[in-house]
Amino acid sequence: MKRLLGLSILLAFSQASFGVIHVGSSLTDLASIASYVGGEKLECFAIARSASDPHSVEVLPTYMVKASRADLYLKVGLGLDQWADQIIEGARNSKLSILDCSTGIEVLEKPEGRVDASMGDVHPGGNPHYWLSPRNGNIIAQAISEALSRLSPDDAEFFRTNSERFRAEAEERLAAWRKTAENMPRHNVVTYHSSWSYFAKEFGLNIVGKIEPVPGIPPTGRHLAGLVEKILTEQVCVVIQEPYFSDDGANYLARETGVVVAKLTPSCPDASADSYFEHFDVLLNVLGTVH
Amino acid sequence: MSFFRYFLSLSLFAACLAAFAGVNNPDISVVGQMRVFTTDDEADLNRDRAQFSFDESELIFDAALNPFARGTFVFAVVDEVIEVEEGYLTMSKGLPDGLALKFGKYRAGFGKLNAIHPHAYPFVERLGVLANYLPGEESFNEIGGQVSYRLPMKSDIASTLSLDVLQGRSFHPDEEESRPAVLGRLSEFFMLDGESSMEVGVSGTHGVNNVAEKTTSTILGLDAKAKLWFTPLNVLVLQGEVLSLRRETSASSDITATGGYLFADYTMKKRYNLGARYEQYQRAEEEKPWDSSVGAFAGLSLMEETTLFRVNWDHFMPDGADAVNTITLQLVFSMGPHKPHQF
């Protein structure tokens, strides 16, 4: 009897885990949206950590092992996560589907004409930090829903319903976040990198300068001196600094001008379903308290 | 020589044709290396003077051949001589899960350093223990095929087993006849915590060192590498290998020798690195004299990862002879997606 019971439990467990779709993602943000859309029918993991630079991720064999068990991999695209190609290649997984989540996004800062390294680490396809707009989050959720439906057609309605729920929650939260941003005493900001362009557009912030003179290139003394003047004349309220870039420049600006430096990561902490929205809560709460 | 020029011309022509055909060109990169060095080596006519050297440049082509395979060519250019350093095809899709194949000419995956191009080392010189024990002049580089299999594991440990069947000429470069060689490697890669990682591996290769005498050489190696992250910008790499050589000779006794190296490389704020290394090995001679060397190195990525300056001090202590000091300033720069030193 005990054996029969054990066998039944084993069978039940096998059936439950059999239906789960395994999803890998370059970023926690995409993984979090996927977790929201896929619910209990998904197991998600993200490669780049929230506190590490998504432009340069060291490709580790353990990432390939994780991807070898995945059914779907979510790429940021637009040249941000070129390293993901090595993970996908190294996964040695013939059944792995790839979704480039930048498809359908209205891309900002797409350079015109010839692009070369004299312009810094410019992405020829445009600014890839598009997940920092909740409205782009809706587009991502929709694309993920469709990709998951192709993998599991029987659950298509479930995924579609969840992506609609995601859209409704994003719109509801967006109104509150915008109100917080509107209440900031000043809206001029300086950022380290171009990570915050979509965020700034969404919440009415003006990026009046960047610590990097061009993408991927650390600042010179002359460039920082120009920023000091700009911060003072344009009454910049905050310098937004990613934790994975050197903060020497931001600290210099703070010393010279008294401007507040907010260390904020562009990515949410983990792949859980709530993480993407809660990250906006944190960002807006921090910026909302800057005076 | 003329074959290689012909081959290079053909590759460039093929790339142009591909562009006209509406097919994407391969990724193309060029890596250049320049050195200024001074040495107190009594055997060097220019000792104690600054010497300039433009070292081997690399021209790299890399592209998907189709949905299942990739092709890579690395041409080395030294003193107007162009040669195919590597040219290989890899397949990792369309095969049973976990399996990958590689065919062509490539740097053999013995240990942790041999497969890497020297410009990606944190120091300037090739280590003496590898130069003395591994077959091949510049590196253990062979024509052959590799089957590698990632062993299925329940955890995220990457356990990879590979077997190469090689032409074997590195073991007997001066002979007209050739005899195949084999190389095997087992490596285990695992995370120590969320960021830091460790890899351990064992490698072994066996080949004929004298076709007429039918004598063979066997080299066994044990390697370990730990990458310890302290902050997202600061990382310490500890790496070492131990090699053991057994070379049969036409004389009654075989030559056996053992040696190894260890280095530590600390990178700060991505752009700066500082480290030290030590190696000690028996020369593969009957008397088995012990040579050793100690060194220190520092690097600076000028702005980002395309341009790198290195300064390197090497103190070589050959058994029974005076020590030799060499100080080198190296510049490595690259155009294209293949970087000299990845952040």
Interface residues (C-beta under 8 A of the other chain):
Chain A: R49 A51 S52 D53 S56 E58 L60 P61 T62 M64 V65 K66 S68 Q82 E89 G90 A91 R92 N93 S94 A117 D121 G216 I217 P218 P243 Y244 S246
Chain B: R70 S92 K93 G94 L95 D97 G98 L99 A100 R150 M153 D156 I157 A158 T160 F189 F190 M191 G194 E195 S197 E199 P232 L233 K269 K270 R271 M303 E304 E305 T306 M335 P337 Q342 F343
